[in-house]
Amino acid sequence: MGINSPTWNPNEKEIDKILKVNSKRELFIVGQIIIERILDKVLERKFLIPPKILDDPRFPMQMKMELVKESEVIRKDVRENIARINSIRNAYGHRINPSEKSVKNWLIQLHYLKTPPKVKPDSFGKYRICVKQTFNELRKMSKKKN
């Protein structure tokens, strides 16, 4: 997240508040930041990567994604959520008008990691739920010993 930037360690209460935004672009960018920050904790604990390296901008999210994809340390459904959340963020972070069809497909493909809600939420509600569930799964991993 940058050598000189302060380390932010999101918690569950903050996540609910942060994900209550009105802009799609902001929602997708902050959702991915939440996942990246907790993923850093997993990489630190499970892969023994020092925080100094994880905070270095030369160690981008793409490199973190390669570690996640090539290992079986993280469950497949969680890995897939991380990848889709990152893909959605990339679409909104790098394009003025991202492909709505691609974004919709990624949203549909997100996994509920617990029992799906009884009332089907809209795609943004599903995104919020999946970010929070993915965060919680990664948080559990970041606390477990190797």
C-alpha positions as CSV (number, residue, x, y, z in Angstrom):
1,M,0.0,0.0,0.0
2,G,3.0,2.2,-0.1
3,I,6.2,2.5,2.0
4,N,5.2,5.8,3.6
5,S,1.5,5.2,4.0
6,P,0.1,4.3,7.4
7,T,-0.8,0.7,7.9
8,W,-4.5,0.3,8.1
9,N,-5.9,-2.9,9.8
10,P,-9.6,-3.0,9.0
11,N,-12.0,-4.5,11.5
12,E,-15.5,-5.9,10.9
13,K,-17.4,-2.8,12.3
14,E,-15.3,-0.5,10.1
15,I,-16.1,-2.6,7.0
16,D,-19.8,-2.2,7.4
17,K,-19.4,1.6,7.6
18,I,-16.8,1.8,4.7
19,L,-19.0,-0.3,2.4
20,K,-21.9,2.1,2.8
21,V,-21.1,4.3,-0.1
22,N,-23.3,5.5,-3.0
23,S,-20.8,5.4,-5.8
24,K,-20.2,2.1,-7.6
25,R,-16.6,3.1,-8.3
26,E,-16.0,4.0,-4.7
27,L,-17.7,0.7,-3.5
28,F,-15.5,-1.4,-5.7
29,I,-12.3,0.3,-4.9
30,V,-12.7,0.3,-1.1
31,G,-13.9,-3.3,-1.2
32,Q,-10.7,-4.3,-2.9
33,I,-8.6,-2.3,-0.5
34,I,-10.3,-4.1,2.4
35,I,-9.4,-7.4,0.9
36,E,-5.8,-6.4,0.0
37,R,-5.1,-5.2,3.6
38,I,-6.3,-8.5,5.2
39,L,-4.6,-10.5,2.4
40,D,-1.3,-8.8,3.4
41,K,-1.8,-10.2,6.9
42,V,-2.3,-13.7,5.5
43,L,0.7,-13.4,3.3
44,E,2.7,-12.2,6.2
45,R,1.7,-15.1,8.4
46,K,1.3,-18.0,5.9
47,F,4.1,-17.1,3.4
48,L,6.4,-15.3,5.9
49,I,6.6,-12.2,3.8
50,P,7.8,-9.3,5.9
51,P,5.4,-6.3,6.1
52,K,8.1,-4.0,4.7
53,I,8.0,-6.0,1.4
54,L,4.2,-6.1,1.3
55,D,4.1,-2.3,1.7
56,D,6.6,-1.7,-1.1
57,P,4.9,-0.5,-4.2
58,R,7.2,-2.8,-6.2
59,F,5.2,-5.7,-4.7
60,P,1.9,-5.0,-6.4
61,M,-1.5,-6.7,-6.0
62,Q,-0.8,-8.7,-9.1
63,M,2.1,-10.4,-7.4
64,K,0.0,-11.1,-4.4
65,M,-2.6,-12.6,-6.7
66,E,0.0,-14.9,-8.3
67,L,1.0,-16.2,-4.8
68,V,-2.7,-16.8,-3.9
69,K,-3.5,-18.5,-7.3
70,E,-0.4,-20.8,-7.2
71,S,-0.9,-22.0,-3.6
72,E,-3.5,-24.0,-1.9
73,V,-3.1,-22.2,1.4
74,I,-6.3,-20.3,0.7
75,R,-9.5,-22.2,-0.1
76,K,-10.6,-22.2,-3.8
77,D,-13.8,-20.2,-3.3
78,V,-12.0,-17.6,-1.2
79,R,-9.2,-17.3,-3.9
80,E,-11.9,-16.9,-6.6
81,N,-13.6,-14.1,-4.6
82,I,-10.3,-12.3,-4.1
83,A,-9.6,-12.6,-7.9
84,R,-13.1,-11.3,-8.9
85,I,-13.1,-8.5,-6.3
86,N,-9.7,-7.5,-7.7
87,S,-10.9,-7.7,-11.3
88,I,-13.9,-5.5,-10.6
89,R,-11.6,-3.0,-8.9
90,N,-9.3,-3.0,-11.9
91,A,-12.1,-2.3,-14.2
92,Y,-13.2,0.7,-12.2
93,G,-9.7,1.8,-11.3
94,H,-8.3,1.8,-14.8
95,R,-11.2,2.7,-17.1
96,I,-13.6,5.7,-17.3
97,N,-16.4,3.5,-18.6
98,P,-15.7,-0.2,-17.6
99,S,-17.6,-3.0,-19.4
100,E,-20.8,-3.3,-17.4
101,K,-21.2,-6.8,-18.9
102,S,-17.9,-7.9,-17.5
103,V,-18.5,-6.4,-14.1
104,K,-22.0,-8.0,-13.9
105,N,-20.5,-11.4,-14.7
106,W,-17.8,-11.0,-12.0
107,L,-20.6,-10.0,-9.5
108,I,-22.7,-13.0,-10.4
109,Q,-19.6,-15.3,-10.0
110,L,-18.8,-14.1,-6.5
111,H,-19.3,-16.9,-3.9
112,Y,-21.3,-16.6,-0.7
113,L,-19.0,-18.2,1.8
114,K,-21.7,-18.9,4.2
115,T,-25.4,-19.5,3.7
116,P,-26.8,-17.1,1.1
117,P,-29.3,-14.5,2.4
118,K,-33.0,-15.5,2.3
119,V,-33.8,-12.4,0.4
120,K,-31.7,-12.1,-2.7
121,P,-29.8,-8.8,-2.6
122,D,-29.1,-6.6,-5.6
123,S,-25.6,-7.1,-7.1
124,F,-24.1,-4.4,-4.9
125,G,-25.6,-6.0,-1.8
126,K,-24.1,-9.3,-2.9
127,Y,-20.8,-7.6,-3.4
128,R,-20.8,-6.1,0.1
129,I,-21.7,-9.5,1.6
130,C,-19.0,-11.3,-0.3
131,V,-16.4,-8.7,0.6
132,K,-17.3,-9.0,4.2
133,Q,-17.4,-12.9,4.2
134,T,-14.1,-13.0,2.2
135,F,-12.5,-10.6,4.8
136,N,-13.7,-12.8,7.6
137,E,-12.3,-15.9,6.1
138,L,-8.9,-14.2,5.5
139,R,-9.0,-12.7,9.0
140,K,-9.3,-16.2,10.5
141,M,-6.4,-17.4,8.4
142,S,-4.3,-14.4,9.4
143,K,-4.7,-15.4,13.1
144,K,-4.0,-19.2,12.7
145,K,-0.5,-20.5,13.2
146,N,1.2,-22.2,10.2
